[in-house]
Amino acid sequence: MERSTNLSFDNYKKKTVMDAMENLRNLHKEKYGVEPNVIGLLWNDIDKQIDLLIEAVEGDKPYDVVFSAQSSS
């Protein structure tokens, strides 16, 4: 029983993360006119991916510029 509860919670977390990513992509598209070019390089660090998307949406540079600056430093 406990295992199924954990699986349900894991599924909930995954859905929540995917919903957040979708919302951030939509906000980015509204602000810059294009979706962010998320190619999966940070899927092993989804928190970093979300942080960079938030930085792009709240800042004045699109995701591709924010990601490029991050990966070159």
C-alpha positions as CSV (number, residue, x, y, z in Angstrom):
1,M,0.0,0.0,0.0
2,E,2.7,2.5,0.9
3,R,4.5,1.9,-2.4
4,S,1.4,2.8,-4.4
5,T,1.0,6.0,-2.3
6,N,4.6,6.9,-3.2
7,L,4.0,6.3,-6.8
8,S,1.0,8.5,-6.7
9,F,3.0,11.2,-5.1
10,D,5.8,10.8,-7.6
11,N,3.2,11.1,-10.4
12,Y,1.8,14.2,-8.8
13,K,5.3,15.8,-8.5
14,K,6.0,15.0,-12.2
15,K,2.7,16.5,-13.3
16,T,3.3,19.6,-11.2
17,V,6.8,20.1,-12.7
18,M,5.4,19.5,-16.2
19,D,2.6,22.0,-15.5
20,A,5.1,24.6,-14.3
21,M,7.3,24.0,-17.4
22,E,4.2,24.5,-19.7
23,N,3.2,27.7,-17.9
24,L,6.7,29.1,-18.2
25,R,6.9,28.2,-21.9
26,N,3.6,30.0,-22.4
27,L,4.7,33.1,-20.5
28,H,8.0,33.1,-22.5
29,K,6.0,32.9,-25.8
30,E,3.8,35.8,-24.7
31,K,6.7,37.9,-23.7
32,Y,9.2,37.2,-26.5
33,G,6.9,35.8,-29.3
34,V,8.7,32.5,-29.4
35,E,8.8,29.4,-27.2
36,P,12.1,28.8,-25.3
37,N,14.4,26.5,-27.1
38,V,14.5,23.8,-24.4
39,I,16.5,21.0,-25.9
40,G,16.8,18.7,-22.8
41,L,20.4,19.4,-21.7
42,L,19.2,20.2,-18.2
43,W,16.6,17.5,-17.7
44,N,18.9,15.9,-15.2
45,D,18.7,19.2,-13.2
46,I,15.1,20.2,-13.7
47,D,15.3,22.8,-10.9
48,K,18.0,24.6,-12.8
49,Q,15.9,24.4,-16.0
50,I,13.0,26.0,-14.2
51,D,15.2,28.6,-12.6
52,L,16.6,29.7,-16.0
53,L,13.1,29.8,-17.5
54,I,11.9,32.0,-14.6
55,E,15.0,34.2,-15.0
56,A,14.1,34.7,-18.7
57,V,10.4,35.4,-18.1
58,E,11.2,37.9,-15.3
59,G,14.2,39.4,-17.0
60,D,14.8,41.1,-20.3
61,K,16.6,38.3,-22.2
62,P,15.0,35.2,-23.8
63,Y,15.8,31.8,-22.5
64,D,18.3,31.0,-25.2
65,V,20.4,34.0,-24.2
66,V,20.1,33.2,-20.5
67,F,21.0,29.5,-21.0
68,S,24.0,30.4,-23.3
69,A,25.3,32.8,-20.7
70,Q,24.9,30.1,-17.9
71,S,26.6,27.3,-19.9
72,S,29.6,29.4,-21.0
73,S,30.4,30.6,-17.4
